[in-house]
Amino acid sequence: MRTTIDKAGRVVIPAALRDRVGLAAGTEIEVTLEDSVLRLERVAMGPRLVKIGRRLVARPSAPPAARPDIDVGALIEEERSRWP
């Protein structure tokens, strides 16, 4: 997909890509430069470890409203269909 940069230096990320990676208005992203490539990464809060019985279990630290709804099954099927 191609997009353009406006006079203010802003880039519009297509909605299909924003939805796929869980970007919404106000989402923090990390911008890095690797050689001549700009890399955008969503800043996500890491999970916290909670002890349940004798086991440590990873629990999300972000509130449910802040977590994107991602259809994992659809992502897997989409990835499978990319390969012949």
N, CA, C and O of each residue as an XYZ file, in Angstrom:
336
protein
N       0.840     -1.178      0.000
C       0.000      0.000      0.000
C       0.882      1.237      0.000
O       1.940      1.264      0.629
N       0.446      2.223     -0.690
C       1.178      3.486     -0.732
C       0.338      4.573     -0.101
O      -0.891      4.552     -0.158
N       1.027      5.521      0.500
C       0.376      6.680      1.085
C       1.312      7.859      0.894
O       2.432      7.688      0.414
N       0.873      9.039      1.258
C       1.707     10.225      1.078
C       1.902     10.942      2.406
O       1.176     10.711      3.373
N       2.887     11.805      2.425
C       3.161     12.634      3.596
C       2.598     14.025      3.299
O       2.848     14.569      2.223
N       1.837     14.611      4.239
C       1.294     15.936      4.008
C       2.333     17.005      4.366
O       3.441     16.679      4.793
N       1.970     18.282      4.191
C       2.903     19.383      4.428
C       3.379     19.446      5.886
O       4.469     19.947      6.159
N       2.577     18.946      6.807
C       2.939     18.961      8.226
C       3.792     17.758      8.612
O       4.180     17.624      9.772
N       4.091     16.874      7.646
C       4.913     15.706      7.919
C       4.139     14.513      8.438
O       4.735     13.559      8.938
N       2.821     14.549      8.328
C       1.987     13.446      8.819
C       1.773     12.400      7.737
O       1.699     12.706      6.547
N       1.678     11.160      8.190
C       1.437     10.035      7.288
C       0.123      9.387      7.692
O      -0.116      9.147      8.875
N      -0.730      9.103      6.714
C      -1.978      8.401      6.983
C      -1.722      6.908      6.830
O      -1.305      6.445      5.768
N      -1.979      6.150      7.911
C      -1.858      4.698      7.862
C      -3.225      4.155      7.461
O      -4.216      4.440      8.133
N      -3.300      3.383      6.385
C      -4.594      2.874      5.918
C      -5.357      2.127      7.018
O      -4.761      1.437      7.846
N      -6.668      2.275      7.010
C      -7.528      1.699      8.055
C      -7.347      0.193      8.193
O      -7.355     -0.330      9.307
N      -7.184     -0.507      7.077
C      -7.034     -1.974      7.145
C      -5.795     -2.347      7.955
O      -5.822     -3.303      8.732
N      -4.718     -1.600      7.776
C      -3.494     -1.878      8.524
C      -3.640     -1.471      9.989
O      -3.191     -2.185     10.886
N      -4.270     -0.319     10.226
C      -4.493      0.123     11.621
C      -5.313     -0.901     12.380
O      -4.990     -1.233     13.520
N      -6.363     -1.402     11.767
C      -7.215     -2.391     12.424
C      -6.454     -3.685     12.694
O      -6.618     -4.301     13.747
N      -5.628     -4.090     11.744
C      -4.904     -5.360     11.887
C      -3.937     -5.344     13.066
O      -3.780     -6.354     13.752
N      -3.288     -4.202     13.306
C      -2.304     -4.147     14.392
C      -2.841     -3.472     15.650
O      -2.106     -3.316     16.625
N      -4.102     -3.073     15.644
C      -4.707     -2.518     16.847
C      -4.346     -1.078     17.125
O      -4.215     -0.690     18.286
N      -4.183     -0.273     16.083
C      -3.909      1.151     16.280
C      -5.217      1.925     16.279
O      -6.071      1.722     15.416
N      -5.363      2.809     17.247
C      -6.537      3.670     17.324
C      -6.054      5.073     17.679
O      -4.883      5.265     18.005
N      -6.942      6.038     17.616
C      -6.569      7.406     17.972
C      -6.013      7.433     19.392
O      -6.619      6.883     20.312
N      -4.881      8.062     19.565
C      -4.267      8.163     20.882
C      -3.306      7.034     21.223
O      -2.671      7.071     22.277
N      -3.183      6.030     20.359
C      -2.263      4.917     20.602
C      -0.825      5.414     20.484
O      -0.485      6.112     19.529
N       0.010      5.062     21.440
C       1.420      5.438     21.368
C       2.147      4.500     20.426
O       1.930      3.289     20.442
N       3.025      5.082     19.596
C       3.863      4.275     18.716
C       5.315      4.706     18.889
O       5.603      5.868     19.178
N       6.207      3.767     18.710
C       7.645      4.012     18.768
C       8.139      4.099     17.329
O       7.877      3.201     16.528
N       8.855      5.174     16.992
C       9.392      5.363     15.654
C      10.909      5.232     15.735
O      11.566      5.956     16.483
N      11.456      4.300     14.957
C      12.909      4.101     14.942
C      13.400      4.109     13.496
O      12.641      3.858     12.560
N      14.685      4.404     13.341
C      15.313      4.419     12.030
C      16.350      3.314     11.989
O      17.266      3.289     12.811
N      16.214      2.396     11.034
C      17.160      1.301     10.838
C      17.683      1.407      9.414
O      16.957      1.133      8.458
N      18.943      1.806      9.274
C      19.540      2.104      7.973
C      18.684      3.173      7.298
O      18.677      4.314      7.760
N      17.975      2.855      6.242
C      17.123      3.851      5.584
C      15.641      3.493      5.714
O      14.819      3.933      4.910
N      15.301      2.687      6.737
C      13.929      2.224      6.927
C      13.359      2.808      8.213
O      13.969      2.699      9.276
N      12.177      3.433      8.108
C      11.459      3.880      9.305
C      10.620      2.733      9.808
O       9.927      2.076      9.030
N      10.674      2.484     11.110
C       9.920      1.377     11.693
C       8.957      1.959     12.722
O       9.360      2.718     13.604
N       7.676      1.595     12.600
C       6.645      2.019     13.546
C       6.210      0.807     14.348
O       5.857     -0.224     13.774
N       6.231      0.921     15.675
C       5.790     -0.172     16.536
C       4.821      0.376     17.580
O       5.052      1.421     18.187
N       3.740     -0.359     17.765
C       2.770      0.015     18.796
C       3.400     -0.237     20.159
O       3.952     -1.307     20.413
N       3.312      0.754     21.026
C       3.826      0.598     22.383
C       2.722     -0.060     23.200
O       1.662      0.524     23.424
N       2.985     -1.267     23.634
C       1.987     -2.013     24.404
C       2.538     -2.289     25.796
O       3.714     -2.609     25.968
N       1.677     -2.159     26.765
C       2.074     -2.477     28.121
C       2.259     -3.985     28.210
O       1.430     -4.754     27.722
N       3.338     -4.391     28.828
C       3.608     -5.810     28.972
C       2.703     -6.452     30.015
O       2.086     -5.758     30.823
N       2.628     -7.765     29.996
C       1.789     -8.448     30.986
C       2.449     -8.431     32.357
O       3.659     -8.240     32.479
N       1.641     -8.633     33.376
C       2.189     -8.760     34.728
C       2.026    -10.210     35.145
O       1.076    -10.885     34.747
N       2.964    -10.675     35.949
C       2.903    -12.057     36.411
C       2.153    -12.114     37.733
O       2.438    -11.352     38.657
N       1.191    -13.026     37.810
C       0.372    -13.211     39.002
C       0.553    -14.648     39.458
O       0.493    -15.578     38.654
N       0.774    -14.820     40.749
C       0.936    -16.178     41.273
C      -0.439    -16.748     41.606
O      -1.177    -16.197     42.422
N      -0.763    -17.860     40.958
C      -2.007    -18.571     41.217
C      -1.604    -19.968     41.656
O      -1.110    -20.764     40.858
N      -1.819    -20.255     42.924
C      -1.332    -21.513     43.471
C       0.184    -21.503     43.460
O       0.812    -20.615     44.037
N       0.769    -22.492     42.802
C       2.224    -22.546     42.701
C       2.721    -22.127     41.323
O       3.899    -22.297     41.008
N       1.828    -21.578     40.502
C       2.192    -21.214     39.135
C       2.161    -19.696     38.949
O       1.394    -18.987     39.602
N       2.996    -19.228     38.059
C       2.950    -17.834     37.640
C       2.172    -17.760     36.335
O       2.444    -18.506     35.395
N       1.210    -16.861     36.288
C       0.347    -16.710     35.124
C       0.473    -15.273     34.625
O       0.424    -14.333     35.418
N       0.636    -15.101     33.316
C       0.714    -13.767     32.720
C      -0.692    -13.216     32.545
O      -1.543    -13.853     31.924
N      -0.930    -12.043     33.088
C      -2.219    -11.349     32.957
C      -1.985    -10.012     32.272
O      -0.971     -9.364     32.533
N      -2.889     -9.581     31.405
C      -2.697     -8.284     30.746
C      -2.749     -7.153     31.767
O      -3.558     -7.174     32.695
N      -1.875     -6.167     31.584
C      -1.877     -5.030     32.497
C      -2.732     -3.884     31.967
O      -3.074     -2.974     32.722
N      -3.079     -3.914     30.693
C      -3.944     -2.885     30.112
C      -5.403     -3.206     30.437
O      -5.794     -4.373     30.460
N      -6.201     -2.175     30.685
C      -7.625     -2.426     30.933
C      -8.303     -2.983     29.683
O      -7.838     -2.731     28.572
N      -9.393     -3.735     29.846
C     -10.063     -4.356     28.689
C     -10.435     -3.371     27.590
O     -10.362     -3.715     26.410
N     -10.831     -2.156     27.951
C     -11.224     -1.180     26.926
C     -10.033     -0.742     26.075
O     -10.213     -0.328     24.930
N      -8.828     -0.829     26.619
C      -7.633     -0.387     25.895
C      -7.043     -1.488     25.028
O      -6.165     -1.218     24.208
N      -7.508     -2.726     25.193
C      -6.980     -3.842     24.402
C      -7.745     -3.964     23.100
O      -8.975     -3.925     23.102
N      -7.032     -4.114     21.971
C      -7.728     -4.235     20.686
C      -8.419     -5.584     20.556
O      -7.934     -6.594     21.065
N      -9.553     -5.591     19.872
C     -10.239     -6.845     19.566
C      -9.599     -7.433     18.319
O      -9.741     -6.892     17.222
N      -8.898     -8.535     18.492
C      -8.197     -9.163     17.377
C      -8.747    -10.570     17.193
O      -8.811    -11.357     18.137
N      -9.143    -10.872     15.963
C      -9.640    -12.201     15.620
C      -8.435    -13.061     15.237
O      -7.998    -13.043     14.087
N      -7.909    -13.802     16.187
C      -6.702    -14.596     15.972
C      -6.920    -15.629     14.874
O      -6.033    -15.842     14.047
N      -8.063    -16.261     14.850
C      -8.360    -17.256     13.817
C      -8.293    -16.658     12.422
O      -7.754    -17.276     11.504
N      -8.838    -15.455     12.257
C      -8.809    -14.792     10.953
C      -7.379    -14.434     10.555
O      -7.015    -14.544      9.385
N      -6.567    -14.006     11.523
C      -5.168    -13.698     11.229
C      -4.408    -14.942     10.784
O      -3.595    -14.883      9.862
N      -4.675    -16.061     11.439
C      -4.011    -17.312     11.068
C      -4.416    -17.722      9.652
O      -3.562    -18.086      8.844
N      -5.710    -17.662      9.352
C      -6.180    -18.034      8.008
C      -5.617    -17.094      6.949
O      -5.258    -17.525      5.853
N      -5.543    -15.811      7.281
C      -4.982    -14.842      6.338
C      -3.508    -15.163      6.045
O      -3.059    -15.094      4.901
N      -2.786    -15.506      7.081
C      -1.375    -15.855      6.917
C      -1.227    -17.156      6.111
O      -0.349    -17.261      5.254
N      -2.068    -18.119      6.383
C      -2.020    -19.375      5.624
C      -2.306    -19.162      4.140
O      -1.696    -19.805      3.286
N      -3.231    -18.263      3.840
C      -3.608    -18.044      2.442
C      -2.525    -17.297      1.663
O      -2.575    -17.256      0.433
N      -1.563    -16.714      2.346
C      -0.473    -16.016      1.666
C       0.488    -16.986      1.015
O       1.200    -16.619      0.080
N       0.519    -18.206      1.488
C       1.475    -19.196      0.981
C       0.767    -20.150      0.027
O      -0.360    -20.569      0.289
N       1.432    -20.498     -1.088
C       0.792    -21.401     -2.058
C       0.635    -22.804     -1.547
O       0.114    -23.664     -2.256
